[in-house]
């Protein structure tokens, strides 16, 4: 099967039209015709080979929504014509302890959609049936792509940390991930504090679901809410004054990071020990939790704020993201 895509031949280079052949469809795999694909900062990190694992030519794209066009002989749960989404993972082993326990996203042999294979900036993409998540009937496909990375990345910690509707919570960084976290936590029933370094975005952040906006660059503002939050979610990928954010936590509070901070995080032990606080992190979520998240989104009308570009304008979209102008997720229309 011939696939038409957009690929970079070297790190940080522009994407160019690129074609490749897929082998015969395996028994447990499906082919998806791409309708929309989100552009995530992780695509940019992979394009620039920041994480040292990119293989070239490189086809980005791991926030796919589209339509099943072919199914393997052993696929029972999907059929041609089904609308599905595909995120960061495209396959897992289906027999290890993590997979058997429903934690497919923790499988040590999980395959990344854009790691060692070609992603969704293409007319078709292939994956194992278990990671092709059926879309609810009423979902807006034009906005659904970013839910399969940005969305599930911030939804999973709410479940993992046992966040309750009565909790007071905080979100650090109100960008592509953070603005979705605000929406989820608001509809979860929480009192939501947004930590932002952009005071000019305050009114928009409040409209997204925050009840209060704190300037994260003002130590006095952080000190004013010391000891009040049950859960703080970090969505940024830069080093911060982690001890100051630990200070905003109430006893038994949790600081959870989904931002890929490359430098070691300086966490003073006594800041945790004295009040039984904890620090954690997580990758995306399982296929089952992704379905739950989609149902929650449709029920409450939760979608990312998106800017749409045509797939052929992919380099313009990438530059828009590089320039920090994305508000707040970019979606490419095939």
C-alpha positions in Angstrom: 0.0 0.0 0.0 1.4 3.4 -1.0 1.3 6.2 1.6 1.7 9.8 0.7 3.1 11.8 3.6 5.2 14.8 4.7 8.6 14.0 6.1 11.9 15.6 7.2 15.1 14.1 5.9 17.2 15.6 8.6 16.8 17.1 12.1 15.0 20.5 12.2 14.6 20.6 8.4 11.4 21.5 6.6 8.9 18.7 5.8 8.7 17.7 2.1 6.3 15.4 0.2 7.3 11.8 0.8 5.9 8.4 -0.3 6.5 5.0 1.1 5.1 1.5 0.9 3.4 -0.4 3.7 3.6 -4.2 3.6 0.6 -6.4 3.6 -1.8 -5.7 6.5 -1.1 -8.0 9.5 -3.9 -9.9 11.2 -4.4 -7.6 14.2 -3.7 -4.2 12.5 -5.9 -1.6 10.9 -5.4 1.2 8.4 -6.8 4.6 9.1 -7.5 7.3 6.5 -6.4 10.5 8.2 -9.0 13.3 8.3 -7.3 15.5 10.8 -4.0 15.3 12.7 -2.9 17.5 15.6 0.5 19.2 15.7 2.0 18.6 19.2 5.1 20.1 20.8 6.3 16.4 21.0 6.3 16.4 17.2 8.6 19.4 17.3 10.9 17.7 19.9 11.1 14.6 17.7 11.7 16.7 14.5 14.6 18.4 16.3 15.8 15.1 17.7 15.8 16.6 21.2 15.3 13.2 22.8 18.0 11.5 20.6 15.7 8.7 19.2 14.4 10.1 16.0 14.9 8.1 12.8 15.0 9.9 9.4 13.2 10.3 7.1 10.7 11.3 9.8 6.9 11.6 9.4 5.4 13.4 12.5 1.8 13.2 13.7 0.4 11.3 16.6 -3.0 13.0 17.2 -4.9 11.4 14.4 -8.7 11.2 13.8 -10.0 9.4 10.8 -11.8 6.5 9.3 -10.9 2.8 9.2 -10.2 1.7 5.6 -8.9 -1.9 6.2 -8.9 -4.4 9.0 -6.8 -7.5 9.6 -8.4 -10.9 9.7 -8.3 -11.2 13.5 -9.8 -7.7 14.2 -13.2 -8.2 15.7 -14.1 -4.8 17.4 -13.6 -2.5 14.4 -14.9 -2.5 10.8 -14.3 -0.5 7.7 -16.0 2.9 8.0 -15.6 3.3 11.7 -14.4 6.7 12.9 -11.4 6.3 15.3 -8.5 8.2 16.9 -4.9 7.3 17.4 -2.5 8.9 19.8 1.1 8.6 21.0 1.0 4.8 21.1 0.3 2.6 18.1 0.8 -0.9 19.6 1.6 -2.8 22.8 2.5 -6.4 23.4 -0.9 -7.4 24.8 0.5 -10.1 27.1 2.8 -8.5 29.7 1.6 -7.8 33.2 0.9 -4.1 32.4 -1.2 -4.9 29.3 -3.1 -7.7 31.1 -3.8 -5.3 33.9 -5.2 -2.7 31.6 -2.1 -0.4 31.7 -1.2 -0.8 28.1 0.5 2.7 28.2 3.0 1.3 30.6 4.0 -1.7 28.5 7.8 -1.7 28.1 7.5 -2.8 24.5 4.8 -0.2 23.6 5.4 1.2 20.1 5.3 4.9 19.6 3.3 6.2 16.6 6.2 8.4 15.5 9.1 6.4 17.0 10.9 4.0 14.5 7.9 4.3 12.1 5.9 6.9 10.2 3.2 8.9 11.8 0.0 10.7 10.8 1.1 13.6 8.7 0.0 11.4 5.8 -3.1 10.2 4.0 -3.1 6.9 6.0 -1.5 5.5 9.1 -1.5 2.0 10.5 -1.7 0.7 14.0 -2.8 -2.3 16.2 -6.5 -2.4 16.6 -6.3 -1.9 20.4 -4.9 1.6 20.0 -7.5 2.7 17.3 -10.0 4.2 19.7 -13.6 4.5 18.5 -15.0 8.0 18.5 -18.3 8.8 20.2 -21.0 9.6 17.6 -21.4 13.3 18.6 -17.8 14.3 18.8 -16.4 17.2 16.7 -13.7 15.5 14.6 -12.1 18.8 13.7 -11.2 19.4 17.3 -10.8 15.9 18.6 -7.2 15.1 17.5 -5.4 16.9 20.3 -7.5 14.9 22.9 -5.5 11.8 21.9 -2.2 13.3 23.3 -2.7 16.6 25.1 -6.1 15.6 26.4 -5.3 12.1 27.8 -2.0 13.3 29.1 -3.7 15.7 31.5 -6.8 13.5 32.1 -4.8 10.5 33.3 -3.3 12.3 36.4 -6.8 13.2 37.6 -7.6 9.5 37.8 -4.2 8.4 39.1 -4.1 11.0 41.9 -7.7 10.3 43.0 -8.7 14.0 42.5 -12.1 14.6 44.1 -14.7 17.2 43.1 -14.2 18.9 46.5 -10.5 19.4 46.0 -8.6 22.6 45.4 -6.2 22.2 42.6 -3.6 24.0 40.6 -2.3 23.9 37.0 1.1 25.2 36.1 1.4 26.5 32.5 -1.7 27.4 30.5 -0.7 26.3 27.0 -1.7 23.4 24.9 -1.8 20.9 27.8 -2.7 23.4 30.6 -5.8 24.9 29.0 -7.3 21.4 28.6 -6.4 20.6 32.2 -8.4 23.7 33.3 -11.4 22.5 31.4 -11.3 19.0 32.8 -10.7 20.0 36.4 -13.5 22.7 36.3 -16.0 20.1 35.0 -14.7 17.6 37.5 -16.0 20.0 40.2 -12.8 21.3 41.6 -11.8 24.8 42.6 -9.1 25.5 40.1 -6.1 27.8 40.4 -4.1 28.6 37.2 -0.4 29.4 37.5 0.7 31.5 34.5 3.6 33.8 33.6 1.4 35.7 31.1 -0.8 38.2 33.0 -2.3 39.4 29.7 -4.0 36.0 29.3 -5.9 36.3 32.6 -9.4 36.9 31.3 -9.1 34.1 28.7 -7.7 31.7 31.4 -10.7 32.4 33.6 -13.0 31.7 30.6 -11.2 28.3 30.2 -12.3 27.2 33.7 -9.9 28.7 36.2 -11.4 30.3 39.3 -8.2 32.2 40.1 -5.0 33.1 38.2 -1.7 33.3 40.0 1.4 35.0 38.5 3.9 32.2 38.8 6.8 34.7 38.6 5.6 36.5 41.8 6.8 34.7 44.9 4.4 36.7 47.1 1.4 35.4 45.1 2.6 31.8 45.6 3.1 32.4 49.3 -0.5 33.8 49.6 -1.9 30.3 48.7 0.6 28.3 50.7 -0.7 25.1 52.1 -4.1 25.3 50.3 -4.0 23.0 47.3 -4.7 19.2 47.2 -3.2 18.6 43.8 -0.9 20.6 41.4 -0.4 19.5 37.8 2.7 20.8 36.0 2.4 21.0 32.2 5.5 22.9 31.4 8.8 21.5 30.2 11.1 24.0 31.9 12.8 24.0 35.3 10.8 25.9 38.0 11.1 26.6 41.7 9.6 23.3 42.6 10.0 23.9 46.3 7.7 27.0 46.0 5.0 24.9 44.3 5.4 22.1 46.9 4.7 24.9 49.4 1.3 25.6 47.9 0.2 22.0 48.7 -1.9 21.1 51.7 -0.8 18.1 53.8 -0.9 14.9 51.7 -1.0 17.0 48.6 0.4 15.8 45.3 2.6 17.5 42.7 2.3 15.7 39.4 4.3 16.5 36.3 3.4 15.6 32.7 5.8 18.3 31.3 9.0 16.7 29.9 11.4 18.7 32.0 14.8 17.7 30.7 16.9 18.9 33.7 16.7 17.0 37.0 13.9 18.4 39.3 15.3 19.7 42.6 12.8 18.4 45.2 13.9 18.9 48.8 13.1 15.8 50.9 11.9 17.7 53.9 9.3 19.6 51.8 7.6 16.2 51.3 8.3 14.5 54.5 7.0 17.1 56.9 3.4 17.0 55.5 3.3 13.6 53.7 3.4 15.3 50.3 4.3 13.4 47.1 5.7 14.0 43.6 4.8 11.9 40.6 4.5 11.8 36.8 2.7 9.9 34.1 2.6 9.2 30.3 -0.7 9.5 28.4 -3.3 6.8 29.4 -4.6 3.4 28.5 -7.1 2.7 25.6 -9.9 2.2 28.1 -9.2 5.5 29.9 -9.0 7.3 26.5 -12.6 6.1 25.8 -13.7 7.3 29.2 -12.1 10.7 28.6 -13.8 11.0 25.2 -17.2 10.3 26.7 -16.5 12.9 29.4 -15.5 15.4 26.7 -18.7 14.9 24.7 -20.9 15.0 27.9 -19.4 18.4 28.9 -18.5 19.9 25.6 -14.8 19.9 26.3 -12.6 20.5 23.4 -9.2 22.2 22.9 -9.0 25.7 21.4 -7.6 25.0 18.0 -6.1 26.7 14.9 -6.6 24.8 11.7 -4.1 24.6 8.9 -4.3 22.5 5.7 -2.0 19.5 5.7 0.0 21.0 2.8 0.7 24.0 4.9 2.4 21.9 7.5 5.7 23.9 7.5 3.8 27.1 8.1 2.0 25.4 11.0 5.3 24.2 12.5 6.8 27.7 12.3 3.7 29.1 14.0 4.3 26.6 16.9 8.0 27.3 17.0 7.2 31.1 17.3 5.1 30.4 20.4 2.0 31.7 18.6 -0.2 28.6 18.8 -3.5 29.3 20.7 -3.7 26.7 21.9 -3.4 23.5 19.7 -2.8 23.3 16.0 -4.8 20.8 13.8 -3.9 19.9 10.2 -6.8 19.0 7.9 -6.0 16.3 5.4 
